[in-house]
Amino acid sequence: MRVFLKTGLALLLFFYSYSYVYATAPKRIVSTHLCADQLVLLLAEEKNVISLSYFASNPNFSPLADKAKNFPRNYGLAEEILPLNPDIVFSGGFSARSTVKLLKRAGINVVEVPIVNDFSGIQKNIRIVAKAVGEKAAGEGLIKDLDLALKTSSSVYKPKVMASLYWDNGYTPGSSSLAAQVVRHAGFDDLNSRYKSKGPKYLSVEELVTLQPDLLILPENGPASLASIVPRHRALTVMFKDDRSTTIPDKLWTCGSPFIIEAFNKLRRIRENMK
């Protein structure tokens, strides 16, 4: 009888552990949001990813566009996701709420990846996705790399110099944005922080010239548009020439992902070379 009970208990534990592993390692993964796409591609096994968002392969928005071309894409609609019979669906802050509700009602595991504006938020999102795809160790590896890259303290650089993010249509993200925090961590005062503006604003070329930032941070050339003319105004080109301006691709900090390391490293190198 004891042998029988021990054998039965061993089998029970085996099946429990097997079901747990399966639950944490889904075989059919769908992402409906650009920011979730990036973490899924970094953490999940490629063979288990069956669909990504339609932005995933756009090089203007996704730092993993080339890799994403190998996967089918979706527009975040319930009618195209349900036939895929996914084990798990990742959504984001801008995903259609109606789709999320329908998927949950159908019994599908929907994991939401929040929009984040700080480094701790990036760590949390990495852990959310890593746990959901059964790759906790890989997630901790990404977090370790992020922490290592950001270990340089902004307090190292004195005196402070002011940098201004200046994007299409003269848009400047507020001091609470992720981009502004990367700028500050790299050793700059960002313009909005100095003038105590937490929210985003639009600055005319004249206003920007008057504020006299030491460094102008522009977006890299994307699709030509009227909006993109503003940050490339002739007056700014003349005033912020040589080492007083730089470009950072929007795709590096649009989402809270490890790719902000590239933006941070570039700005840190610029700050190290400034007196």
Secondary structure, 3 states (H helix, E strand, C coil): CHHHHHHHHHHHHHHHHHHHHHHHCCCCEEECCHHHHHHHHHHCCHHHEEEEECCCCCCCCCCCHHHHCCCCEECCCHHHHHHHCCCEEEEECCCCHHHHHHHHHCCCEEEEECCCCCHHHHHHHHHHHHHHCCCHHHHHHHHHHHHHHCCCCHHHCCCCEEEEECEHHHEECCCCCHHHHHHHHCCEEEHHHHCCCCCCEECCHHHHHHHCCCEEEEECCCCCCCHHHHHHCHHHHHHCCHHHEEEECHHHCCCCCCCHHHHHHHHHHHHHCCC
